[in-house]
Amino acid sequence: MRLPRLVRVLGPIAVLGLAFTAPSSADISVDVSPAKYELQTQPGKQETFPITVRNTSNAAVHIVASLSDYAVGPTGTYAFAPPGKSPFSLSKTITINPREFDLEPGSFTQVRFSVDVPASAAGEYSNLVFFTTRPTRHGVGLSIVERIASKIYVMIPETTRIGGEIDDVKGQSLGDGQHYLVDFHNTGNAHVYLSGRVEIKQGGVVIDRVAFPQGMLVERSGKRLIDAIGKKLAPGSYSVVALVDYGGPNLVAGQANITVR
């Protein structure tokens, strides 16, 4: 499952083996702000910050807050893990107050998060906080659990650095066009967002340029497989140059020679 800056995970629970359908957007009743919190601090400090949780529905809801570690895979999918599993998480040093609360229709509350930053902290750390509602009955035999997430980044500015490199560039001819596969590796200790392009040359002449999708997230020390799709190529030999902008002072480049048969 992909996780944008604001995530809603709707978990339908079927009872008595009855079939169910996913709820509509009108069923979504909880919102959080900010969806992403970036805290700059120093090693050894304790910091407290609020996240606002709002009930936008016309019914009271009961909410439980919980922390989760996570990783983002090469294709942008999220994998969740128990708190403390990730080496780049501070979930074991974060406390939540309140962890459980009720919200009346149209009301909101501020949930306070306190983090004890280790004296040895360096670079960037990240966590997800989930706000999960108590199951509510929707129709015969169907209950809905709503879960919404906010992402927390804790950064030590003096030791945060961004970096990146291209590990590999490949070409693949498929029915929908020519795919250019670029393996990017985040060599820094903070998250980055990618943009860029590939240029396809034949005989030294650029015959196609393909832009990457905008805003691809790569977390600290993570990798990303960029799949850029261009027009179909006639049989022949080509040079593919990938240019990736990760927010650093210079673009990083990778090159490969491909043959289309």
KOLNUKE-266319 format. One line per 2 residues: number of its first residue (from 1); for each residue x, y, z of N, C-alpha, C. Coordinates in Angstrom, 2 decimals, always signed. Atoms other than C-alpha are relative to their C-alpha. Layout:
NUM) X,Y,Z,X,Y,Z,X,Y,Z; ...
END
This chain:
1) +0.85,-1.18,+0.00,+0.00,+0.00,+0.00,+0.88,+1.22,+0.00; -0.77,-1.23,+0.05,+1.29,+3.41,-0.83,-0.49,+0.94,+1.09
3) +0.34,-0.92,-1.08,+1.42,+6.02,+1.87,+0.39,+1.41,-0.40; -0.32,-1.40,+0.24,+1.20,+9.69,+0.89,+0.18,+0.73,+1.30
5) -0.22,-0.75,-1.24,+1.70,+12.48,+3.34,-1.14,-0.19,+0.99; +1.13,+0.27,-0.88,-1.76,+11.86,+4.70,-0.58,-1.33,-0.40
7) +0.40,+1.36,+0.34,-2.88,+8.26,+4.93,-1.25,-0.37,+0.75; +1.16,+0.57,-0.64,-6.24,+6.74,+5.61,-0.04,-1.46,-0.35
9) +0.10,+1.43,+0.24,-6.36,+2.98,+6.02,-1.35,-0.43,+0.54; +1.33,+0.41,-0.41,-9.93,+1.75,+6.11,-0.01,-1.51,+0.10
11) -0.06,+1.43,-0.21,-10.10,-1.71,+7.63,-1.37,-0.58,+0.21; +1.30,+0.63,-0.18,-13.44,-3.43,+6.98,+0.14,-1.33,+0.73
13) +0.01,+1.25,-0.74,-14.23,-6.29,+9.37,-1.29,-0.73,-0.35; +1.19,+0.77,+0.36,-16.60,-8.91,+8.02,-0.29,-1.02,+1.10
15) +0.37,+0.96,-1.02,-18.49,-10.91,+10.62,-1.00,-0.98,-0.59; +0.90,+1.05,+0.46,-20.43,-14.14,+10.11,+0.21,-0.34,-1.46
17) -0.34,+0.36,+1.36,-18.65,-14.51,+6.77,-0.76,+0.77,-1.06; +0.77,-0.76,+0.97,-20.78,-11.85,+5.06,+0.93,+0.81,-0.88
19) -0.78,-0.81,+0.93,-19.46,-10.05,+2.00,-0.17,+1.47,+0.35; +0.09,-1.41,-0.28,-18.71,-6.36,+2.24,+0.67,+0.77,-1.13
21) -0.65,-0.89,+0.96,-17.68,-3.42,+0.09,+0.73,+1.09,+0.77; -0.77,-1.06,-0.65,-15.20,-0.65,+0.84,-0.88,+1.20,+0.24
23) +0.81,-1.17,-0.30,-16.67,+2.46,+2.49,+0.33,+1.14,-0.95; -0.22,-1.16,+0.85,-17.08,+5.65,+0.51,+0.73,+1.08,+0.79
25) -0.70,-1.11,-0.67,-15.22,+8.89,+1.23,-0.89,+0.69,+1.02; +0.91,-0.63,-0.96,-18.33,+10.10,+3.06,+0.08,-0.67,+1.36
27) -0.10,+0.70,-1.27,-17.64,+7.46,+5.73,+1.22,+0.44,+0.81; -1.23,-0.40,-0.68,-14.23,+8.96,+6.57,-0.31,+1.15,+0.95
29) +0.48,-0.95,-1.01,-14.65,+10.89,+9.80,+1.12,+0.64,+0.81; -1.09,-0.51,-0.83,-11.18,+11.66,+11.22,+1.05,+0.65,-0.89
31) -1.07,-0.69,+0.72,-8.55,+14.13,+10.06,+1.07,+0.39,+1.01; -1.11,-0.40,-0.87,-5.12,+15.00,+11.47,+0.77,+1.13,-0.64
33) -0.81,-1.10,+0.47,-2.93,+18.07,+11.21,+1.12,+0.28,+1.02; -0.44,+0.16,+1.38,-0.12,+18.27,+10.41,+0.09,-1.48,-0.39
35) -0.16,+1.37,+0.47,+0.04,+15.16,+8.24,+1.45,-0.44,+0.04; -1.43,+0.28,-0.15,+3.82,+15.42,+8.38,+0.60,+1.05,+0.92
37) -0.60,-0.91,-0.97,+5.73,+16.92,+11.31,+1.51,-0.17,-0.07; -1.46,+0.02,+0.06,+9.41,+17.83,+10.90,+0.55,+0.80,+1.17
39) -0.53,-0.61,-1.21,+11.15,+18.56,+14.19,+1.52,+0.07,-0.08; -1.45,-0.18,-0.06,+14.66,+20.02,+14.26,+0.39,+0.22,+1.45
41) -0.37,-0.04,-1.41,+16.39,+19.52,+17.58,+1.48,-0.32,+0.17; -1.39,+0.30,-0.32,+19.66,+18.67,+19.31,+0.08,-1.29,+0.80
43) -0.17,+1.21,-0.80,+21.03,+15.44,+20.82,-0.14,+0.29,+1.49; +0.15,-0.13,-1.44,+20.07,+14.96,+24.46,-1.15,+0.87,+0.45
45) +1.10,-0.88,-0.39,+17.08,+17.32,+24.39,-1.32,-0.78,+0.07; +1.38,+0.50,+0.02,+13.45,+16.60,+25.21,-0.87,+1.04,-0.69
47) +0.87,-0.89,+0.77,+10.91,+18.07,+22.82,-1.44,-0.49,+0.11; +1.42,+0.32,-0.01,+7.11,+18.20,+22.97,-0.68,+0.78,-1.12
49) +0.70,-0.65,+1.11,+4.86,+18.95,+20.00,-1.40,-0.59,-0.10; +1.39,+0.46,+0.10,+1.12,+18.66,+19.25,-0.36,-0.47,-1.41
51) +0.68,+0.35,+1.24,-0.86,+16.90,+16.53,-1.49,+0.13,+0.27; +1.43,-0.23,-0.18,-4.49,+17.98,+16.12,-0.79,-1.09,-0.70
53) +0.88,+1.04,+0.54,-7.10,+15.26,+15.60,-1.41,+0.55,+0.01; +1.31,-0.61,+0.15,-10.50,+16.34,+14.31,-1.02,-1.03,-0.45
55) +1.13,+0.85,+0.40,-13.82,+14.50,+14.08,-0.89,+0.81,-0.93; +0.77,-0.74,+0.99,-15.48,+15.70,+10.88,-1.36,-0.64,-0.29
57) +1.26,+0.70,+0.25,-18.45,+13.33,+11.09,-1.11,+0.58,+0.89; +1.14,-0.42,-0.83,-21.88,+13.72,+12.71,-0.27,-0.99,+1.12
59) +0.13,+0.98,-1.09,-21.26,+10.93,+15.24,+1.26,+0.02,+0.85; -1.16,+0.07,-0.88,-18.98,+10.58,+18.25,+0.90,-1.17,-0.39
61) -0.95,+1.07,+0.30,-15.81,+8.51,+17.75,+0.94,-0.18,+1.18; -1.01,+0.32,-1.01,-13.39,+6.78,+20.11,+1.29,-0.32,-0.75
63) -1.25,+0.07,+0.75,-9.74,+7.01,+19.01,+1.12,-0.49,+0.91; -1.21,+0.49,-0.68,-6.57,+5.17,+20.05,+1.21,+0.39,-0.84
65) -1.23,-0.40,+0.68,-3.12,+6.57,+19.16,+1.09,-1.03,+0.25; -1.08,+0.97,-0.14,-0.19,+4.24,+18.51,+1.13,+0.32,-0.96
67) -1.18,-0.24,+0.82,+3.32,+4.41,+17.09,+0.32,-1.23,-0.84; -0.42,+1.09,+0.87,+4.67,+2.32,+14.25,+1.30,+0.37,-0.70
69) -1.14,-0.16,+0.89,+8.00,+1.88,+12.54,-0.42,-0.39,-1.41; +0.36,+0.31,+1.38,+8.02,+1.54,+8.77,+1.24,+0.04,-0.87
71) -1.02,-0.11,+1.05,+10.15,+1.11,+5.68,-0.72,+0.20,-1.32; +0.55,-0.21,+1.33,+9.52,+2.25,+2.12,+0.86,-0.78,-0.99
73) -0.73,+0.86,+0.92,+10.47,-0.30,-0.51,+0.37,+0.69,-1.30; -0.48,-0.61,+1.26,+12.06,+0.31,-3.93,-1.10,+0.46,-0.93
75) +1.10,-0.42,+0.86,+8.66,+0.62,-5.61,-0.92,+1.01,+0.69; +0.79,-0.99,-0.71,+7.30,+3.07,-3.00,-1.05,-0.56,+0.93
77) +0.96,+0.61,-0.91,+5.25,+0.58,-0.99,+0.53,+0.03,+1.43; -0.35,-0.08,-1.41,+5.19,+0.80,+2.80,-0.11,-1.37,+0.65
79) +0.06,+1.18,-0.86,+5.96,-2.04,+5.20,+0.06,+0.49,+1.45; +0.08,-0.45,-1.38,+4.96,-1.48,+8.84,+0.66,-1.01,+0.92
81) -0.69,+0.85,-0.97,+6.84,-2.85,+11.85,-0.29,+0.50,+1.40; +0.22,-0.44,-1.39,+6.47,-2.79,+15.64,+0.98,+1.10,+0.39
83) -0.88,-1.08,-0.44,+7.96,+0.24,+17.42,+1.35,-0.55,+0.47; -1.33,+0.39,-0.43,+11.71,-0.04,+17.89,+0.73,-0.94,-0.92
85) -0.64,+0.94,+0.91,+12.42,-2.39,+15.00,+0.98,+0.69,-0.96; -0.85,-0.71,+0.95,+13.94,+0.23,+12.71,+1.16,+0.67,+0.72
87) -1.13,-0.70,-0.62,+17.44,+1.54,+13.47,-0.12,+1.52,-0.13; +0.18,-1.43,+0.21,+16.22,+4.96,+12.28,-1.33,+0.47,+0.58
89) +1.24,-0.34,-0.69,+13.27,+5.18,+14.67,+0.30,+0.46,+1.42; -0.09,-0.42,-1.40,+12.84,+6.99,+17.99,-1.25,-0.39,+0.77
91) +1.29,+0.34,-0.59,+9.57,+5.26,+18.86,+0.11,-0.43,+1.45; -0.16,+0.43,-1.40,+10.95,+3.82,+22.11,+0.23,+1.16,+0.94
93) -0.24,-1.18,-0.85,+11.69,+7.34,+23.35,-1.14,+1.00,-0.10; +1.13,-0.91,+0.19,+8.34,+8.89,+22.34,-1.15,-0.42,+0.91
95) +1.20,+0.25,-0.79,+5.41,+9.19,+24.75,-1.16,+0.81,-0.59; +1.20,-0.60,+0.57,+1.84,+10.05,+23.73,-0.98,+0.31,+1.12
97) +0.98,-0.39,-1.01,-0.70,+11.95,+25.84,-1.07,+0.90,-0.63; +0.50,+1.29,-0.45,-3.54,+11.10,+25.65,+0.15,-1.07,-1.09
99) -0.08,+1.10,+0.96,-3.26,+7.69,+24.01,-1.37,-0.43,-0.48; +1.35,+0.45,+0.33,-7.01,+7.13,+23.97,-0.97,+1.08,+0.42
101) +0.90,-1.10,-0.32,-9.86,+9.62,+23.84,-1.26,-0.10,-0.86; +1.25,-0.11,+0.75,-13.40,+10.38,+22.64,-0.07,+1.38,-0.64
103) +0.21,-1.27,+0.68,-14.29,+13.07,+20.12,-1.47,+0.12,-0.39; +1.37,-0.26,+0.39,-17.76,+14.53,+19.77,-0.04,+0.50,-1.45
105) +0.11,-0.47,+1.39,-19.06,+15.45,+16.29,+0.48,+1.44,-0.16; -0.47,-1.35,+0.29,-17.29,+18.48,+14.83,+1.04,+0.54,+0.96
107) -0.97,-0.48,-1.00,-14.80,+18.68,+17.72,+1.41,-0.47,-0.36; -1.39,+0.41,+0.21,-11.02,+18.31,+17.90,+0.72,-0.01,+1.33
109) -0.86,-0.02,-1.18,-8.29,+17.66,+20.42,+1.45,+0.01,-0.46; -1.42,+0.03,+0.29,-4.53,+18.08,+20.52,+0.66,-1.12,+0.79
111) -0.75,+1.10,-0.61,-2.44,+15.00,+21.21,+1.46,+0.43,+0.08; -1.37,-0.46,-0.22,+0.95,+15.79,+22.71,+0.98,-1.17,-0.10
113) -1.06,+0.99,+0.16,+4.07,+13.88,+21.74,+1.27,+0.57,+0.62; -1.28,-0.39,-0.61,+7.22,+14.05,+23.83,+1.07,-1.00,-0.42
115) -1.08,+0.86,+0.44,+10.50,+12.70,+22.50,+1.27,+0.35,+0.77; -1.31,-0.15,-0.64,+13.72,+12.19,+24.46,+1.06,-0.38,-1.03
117) -0.97,+0.24,+1.06,+16.42,+12.57,+21.83,+1.28,-0.55,+0.62; -1.23,+0.56,-0.57,+19.38,+10.29,+22.58,+1.20,+0.92,-0.21
119) -1.21,-0.84,+0.12,+22.72,+12.01,+23.19,+0.84,-0.38,-1.20; -0.79,+0.47,+1.14,+24.19,+9.93,+20.37,-0.72,+0.17,-1.33
121) +0.80,-0.12,+1.22,+21.51,+10.86,+17.83,+0.74,+0.80,-1.06; -0.61,-0.69,+1.13,+22.73,+11.90,+14.38,-0.87,-0.22,-1.23
123) +0.78,+0.14,+1.23,+20.96,+12.56,+11.11,-1.49,+0.13,+0.26; +1.47,-0.10,-0.02,+17.24,+11.93,+10.75,-0.62,-1.32,+0.45
125) +0.76,+1.16,-0.47,+14.74,+9.58,+12.42,-1.46,+0.21,-0.37; +1.40,-0.14,+0.43,+11.17,+8.84,+11.43,-0.88,-1.07,+0.62
127) +1.03,+0.89,-0.54,+8.01,+7.26,+12.78,-1.34,+0.34,-0.63; +1.39,-0.27,+0.28,+4.35,+6.94,+11.96,-0.78,-0.06,+1.30
129) +0.96,+0.14,-1.10,+1.63,+7.62,+14.49,-1.36,-0.24,-0.64; +1.33,+0.34,+0.50,-1.70,+5.96,+13.76,-1.05,+0.42,+1.01
131) +1.18,-0.29,-0.81,-5.03,+7.21,+15.06,-1.11,-0.92,-0.52; +0.92,+1.05,+0.42,-7.49,+4.31,+14.96,-1.32,+0.13,+0.76
133) +1.30,-0.11,-0.64,-11.21,+4.48,+15.63,-0.48,-1.37,+0.47; +0.67,+1.22,-0.43,-13.26,+1.91,+17.50,-0.95,-0.46,-1.11
135) +0.90,+0.48,+1.07,-15.22,-0.35,+15.08,-1.42,+0.50,+0.18; +1.40,-0.44,-0.01,-18.64,+1.04,+14.16,-0.78,-0.82,-1.02
137) +0.83,+0.84,+0.85,-21.50,-0.90,+12.60,-0.55,+0.79,-1.17; +0.53,-0.58,+1.22,-22.39,-0.06,+8.99,-0.74,-1.09,-0.75
139) +0.77,+1.03,+0.69,-25.20,-2.23,+7.70,+0.06,-1.32,+0.74; +0.09,+1.31,-0.64,-25.82,-5.87,+8.50,+1.35,-0.70,-0.05
141) -1.22,+0.79,-0.08,-22.68,-7.63,+9.70,+1.26,+0.69,-0.45; -1.18,-0.71,+0.49,-20.23,-4.92,+8.61,+0.39,+1.08,+1.00
143) -0.54,-1.05,-0.86,-18.05,-2.86,+10.93,+1.18,+0.65,-0.70; -1.07,-0.76,+0.63,-15.62,-0.17,+9.85,+0.95,+0.52,+1.05
145) -1.05,-0.60,-0.81,-12.33,+0.67,+11.50,+0.73,+1.01,-0.88; -0.72,-1.02,+0.74,-10.81,+3.92,+10.33,+1.34,+0.26,+0.65
147) -1.34,-0.27,-0.52,-7.09,+4.51,+10.67,+0.66,+1.05,-0.86; -0.65,-1.09,+0.72,-5.28,+7.68,+9.72,+1.36,+0.24,+0.64
149) -1.38,-0.10,-0.50,-1.56,+8.38,+10.04,+0.57,+1.39,-0.20; -0.83,-1.18,+0.15,+0.75,+11.30,+10.59,+1.45,-0.46,+0.10
151) -1.41,+0.40,+0.01,+4.46,+11.03,+9.86,+0.81,+1.01,+0.80; -0.85,-0.84,-0.84,+7.05,+12.36,+12.30,+1.46,-0.19,-0.42
153) -1.44,-0.01,+0.25,+10.60,+13.29,+11.30,+0.68,+0.78,+1.13; -0.84,-0.69,-0.99,+13.16,+14.19,+13.99,+1.39,+0.13,-0.61
155) -1.25,-0.25,+0.71,+16.27,+15.82,+12.52,+1.00,+0.73,+0.89; -1.11,-0.68,-0.66,+19.64,+16.81,+13.98,+0.73,+0.78,-1.09
157) -0.48,-0.74,+1.18,+20.59,+19.63,+11.57,+1.51,-0.09,-0.21; -1.46,-0.04,+0.15,+24.34,+19.65,+12.28,+0.57,-1.29,-0.59
159) -0.52,+1.28,+0.50,+24.70,+15.98,+11.35,-0.85,-0.58,-1.13; +0.84,+0.48,+1.10,+22.02,+15.68,+8.66,+0.69,+0.32,-1.33
161) -0.58,-0.21,+1.33,+23.38,+15.22,+5.16,-0.82,-0.78,-1.02; +0.69,+0.70,+1.07,+21.78,+14.27,+1.87,+1.01,-0.43,-1.05
163) -0.89,+0.53,+1.03,+23.44,+12.18,-0.80,-0.72,-1.06,-0.81; +0.63,+1.02,+0.82,+22.61,+9.81,-3.58,+0.87,-0.41,-1.16
165) -0.73,+0.50,+1.15,+23.94,+7.71,-6.40,-0.89,-0.95,-0.79; +0.71,+0.95,+0.85,+22.67,+5.65,-9.30,+0.79,-1.29,-0.04
167) -0.67,+1.30,-0.01,+23.48,+1.97,-8.95,-0.05,-0.69,-1.36; +0.14,+0.74,+1.25,+22.20,+0.77,-12.32,-1.02,+0.69,-0.90
169) +0.95,-0.47,+1.01,+20.40,+1.76,-15.53,-0.22,-1.13,-0.99; +0.34,+1.09,+0.93,+18.58,-0.75,-17.72,-1.13,+0.45,-0.91
171) +1.10,-0.23,+0.92,+16.19,-0.77,-20.66,-0.79,-1.27,-0.21; +0.87,+1.16,+0.20,+13.23,-3.06,-21.26,-1.11,+0.37,-0.96
173) +1.05,-0.25,+0.99,+10.93,-3.20,-24.28,-1.24,-0.79,+0.37; +1.26,+0.62,-0.33,+7.30,-3.88,-23.35,-1.08,+0.52,-0.94
175) +1.07,-0.35,+0.91,+3.95,-3.55,-25.06,-0.40,+1.46,+0.05; +0.44,-1.39,-0.12,+3.27,-0.05,-23.72,+1.11,+1.00,-0.29
177) -1.09,-0.91,+0.32,+6.64,+1.38,-24.73,+1.33,-0.51,+0.51; -1.33,+0.33,-0.48,+10.29,+1.42,-23.80,+0.13,+0.44,+1.45
179) -0.18,-0.30,-1.42,+10.89,+1.20,-20.06,+1.47,+0.22,+0.30; -1.35,-0.29,-0.46,+13.99,+2.79,-18.55,+0.00,-0.14,+1.52
181) -0.01,+0.35,-1.42,+14.74,+1.34,-15.12,+1.28,+0.52,+0.63; -1.14,-0.66,-0.65,+16.98,+3.42,-12.86,-0.02,-0.35,+1.48
183) -0.12,+0.35,-1.42,+18.15,+2.13,-9.47,+0.73,+1.12,+0.71; -0.59,-1.10,-0.78,+18.73,+5.06,-7.09,+0.21,-0.46,+1.43
185) -0.33,+0.34,-1.39,+20.40,+4.65,-3.69,+0.21,+1.28,+0.80; -0.17,-1.14,-0.91,+20.01,+7.23,-0.92,+1.19,-0.28,+0.90
187) -1.22,+0.21,-0.78,+23.52,+7.43,+0.53,+0.12,+0.96,+1.17; -0.02,-0.93,-1.12,+22.67,+10.19,+3.00,-0.70,-0.57,+1.22
189) +0.68,+0.44,-1.22,+21.04,+10.04,+6.43,-1.29,+0.80,+0.24; +1.29,-0.70,-0.06,+17.81,+11.93,+5.62,-0.80,-0.36,-1.24
191) +0.83,+0.34,+1.15,+14.86,+11.41,+3.32,+0.17,+1.04,-1.11; -0.09,-0.88,+1.16,+14.88,+12.89,-0.18,-1.19,-0.27,-0.92
193) +1.01,+0.15,+1.04,+12.40,+13.45,-3.01,+0.70,+0.14,-1.36; -0.71,+0.08,+1.27,+13.45,+12.63,-6.56,-0.79,+0.63,-1.14
195) +0.52,-0.37,+1.31,+12.88,+14.17,-9.96,+1.14,-0.22,-0.98; -1.05,+0.19,+0.98,+14.80,+14.00,-13.18,-0.53,-0.50,-1.32
197) +0.37,+0.44,+1.33,+14.80,+12.46,-16.63,+1.02,-1.01,-0.53; -0.95,+0.79,+0.79,+16.39,+10.02,-19.03,+0.05,+0.61,-1.39
199) -0.20,-0.44,+1.37,+17.83,+11.02,-22.37,+0.48,-1.19,-0.81; -0.34,+1.12,+0.85,+18.02,+8.50,-25.18,+0.68,+0.55,-1.25
201) -0.79,-0.50,+1.12,+20.68,+9.02,-27.83,+0.29,-1.13,-0.98; -0.44,+0.93,+1.04,+21.51,+7.34,-31.10,+0.91,+0.78,-0.95
203) -0.97,-0.73,+0.81,+24.62,+8.35,-32.99,+0.30,+1.38,+0.54; -0.29,-1.28,-0.63,+25.15,+11.19,-30.50,-1.14,+1.00,-0.04
205) +1.15,-0.89,+0.11,+21.73,+12.70,-31.24,-1.09,-0.44,+0.98; +1.07,+0.31,-0.93,+19.03,+12.90,-28.55,-1.28,-0.23,-0.79
207) +1.22,+0.32,+0.74,+15.94,+11.16,-29.95,-1.22,-0.07,+0.91; +1.14,+0.02,-0.93,+13.79,+11.07,-26.79,+0.47,+0.46,+1.37
209) -0.21,-0.37,-1.40,+13.58,+12.59,-23.33,-1.25,-0.41,+0.78; +1.12,+0.48,-0.80,+11.42,+11.05,-20.62,+0.18,+0.50,+1.43
211) -0.07,-0.51,-1.37,+10.70,+12.84,-17.33,-0.43,-1.06,+0.99; +0.39,+0.90,-1.08,+10.48,+10.91,-14.09,-1.28,+0.52,+0.66
213) +1.10,-0.47,-0.85,+7.34,+11.01,-11.94,+0.56,+0.92,+1.09; -0.46,-0.98,-0.98,+7.62,+13.94,-9.51,-0.16,-0.50,+1.42
215) +0.17,+0.18,-1.44,+8.20,+13.69,-5.77,+0.12,-1.41,+0.51; -0.19,+1.38,-0.49,+9.32,+10.07,-5.39,+0.81,+0.03,+1.29
217) -0.63,-0.02,-1.32,+10.19,+9.54,-1.72,+1.00,-1.15,+0.13; -0.98,+1.02,-0.37,+13.36,+7.71,-0.69,+0.44,+0.31,+1.43
219) -0.35,-0.25,-1.40,+13.85,+7.37,+3.06,+1.49,-0.21,+0.24; -1.41,+0.10,-0.39,+17.17,+7.39,+4.89,+0.56,-1.38,-0.34
221) -0.71,+1.22,+0.40,+19.54,+4.78,+3.39,-0.83,-0.92,-0.89; +0.88,+0.83,+0.81,+16.72,+3.53,+1.17,+0.38,-0.01,-1.47
223) -0.20,+0.11,+1.44,+16.56,+2.61,-2.50,-1.33,+0.22,-0.71; +1.20,-0.22,+0.80,+14.13,+3.46,-5.28,+0.25,-0.46,-1.43
225) -0.03,+0.42,+1.39,+13.47,+1.80,-8.61,-0.88,+0.96,-0.79; +0.72,-0.97,+0.82,+12.48,+4.52,-11.09,-0.32,-0.67,-1.33
227) +0.45,+0.60,+1.25,+10.44,+3.27,-14.04,-0.56,+1.11,-0.88; +0.42,-1.06,+0.92,+10.25,+5.87,-16.82,-0.35,-0.65,-1.34
229) +0.48,+0.65,+1.21,+8.24,+4.89,-19.90,+0.02,+0.99,-1.16; -0.09,-0.83,+1.19,+9.10,+6.34,-23.29,-0.64,-0.67,-1.21
231) +0.58,+0.54,+1.23,+8.03,+5.77,-26.86,+0.73,-1.27,-0.41; -0.64,+1.20,+0.53,+8.74,+2.49,-28.60,+1.14,+0.39,-0.92
233) -1.18,-0.28,+0.80,+12.14,+2.39,-30.24,+0.11,-0.99,-1.16; -0.28,+0.88,+1.13,+13.01,+1.01,-33.63,+1.22,-0.87,+0.35
235) -1.18,+0.84,-0.26,+15.53,-1.86,-33.64,+1.29,+0.77,-0.25; -1.27,-0.68,+0.11,+19.03,-0.62,-33.10,+0.68,+0.13,+1.35
237) -0.78,-0.22,-1.21,+21.62,+0.45,-30.53,-0.17,+1.44,+0.48; +0.27,-1.31,-0.59,+21.07,+3.34,-28.15,+0.83,+0.18,+1.26
239) -0.62,-0.37,-1.27,+22.73,+5.15,-25.27,-1.05,+0.67,+0.88; +0.98,-0.52,-0.94,+20.58,+5.89,-22.21,+0.75,+0.70,+1.13
241) -0.62,-0.77,-1.09,+21.65,+8.64,-19.78,-1.11,+0.40,+0.98; +0.96,-0.35,-1.05,+19.72,+8.98,-16.49,+0.58,+1.13,+0.84
243) -0.39,-1.15,-0.81,+19.87,+12.29,-14.59,-1.00,+0.13,+1.14; +0.88,+0.00,-1.16,+18.46,+12.32,-11.04,+0.34,+1.20,+0.89
245) -0.10,-1.12,-0.94,+17.85,+15.40,-8.88,-0.58,-0.45,+1.33; +0.45,+0.42,-1.32,+17.67,+14.43,-5.20,+0.03,+1.15,+1.01
247) -0.05,-1.16,-0.88,+17.98,+17.95,-3.80,+1.40,+0.39,+0.41; -1.37,-0.32,-0.33,+21.76,+17.97,-3.54,+0.55,+1.09,-0.91
249) -0.58,-1.09,+0.79,+24.17,+20.49,-5.08,+0.13,-0.34,-1.48; -0.15,+0.42,+1.39,+24.52,+18.44,-8.28,-0.92,-1.17,-0.29
251) +0.72,+1.19,+0.43,+22.53,+15.94,-10.27,+0.95,-1.20,+0.01; -0.79,+1.21,+0.17,+23.70,+12.34,-10.26,-0.40,-0.65,-1.32
253) +0.23,+0.53,+1.33,+24.02,+10.52,-13.56,+0.42,-1.46,-0.08; -0.34,+1.39,+0.32,+24.10,+6.96,-14.84,-0.24,-0.23,-1.47
255) +0.09,+0.19,+1.43,+24.55,+5.61,-18.32,+0.03,-1.49,-0.33; -0.01,+1.39,+0.46,+23.87,+2.37,-20.17,-0.21,-0.03,-1.50
257) +0.22,+0.24,+1.42,+24.00,+1.10,-23.74,-0.99,-1.15,-0.13; +1.00,+1.03,+0.17,+20.97,-0.88,-24.86,-0.17,-0.33,-1.48
259) +0.28,+0.43,+1.36,+20.03,-2.83,-27.95,-1.45,-0.43,-0.08; +1.40,+0.36,+0.24,+16.46,-3.04,-29.21,-0.05,-0.89,-1.24
261) +0.06,+0.97,+1.10,+15.74,-6.07,-31.41,-1.39,-0.04,-0.61
END
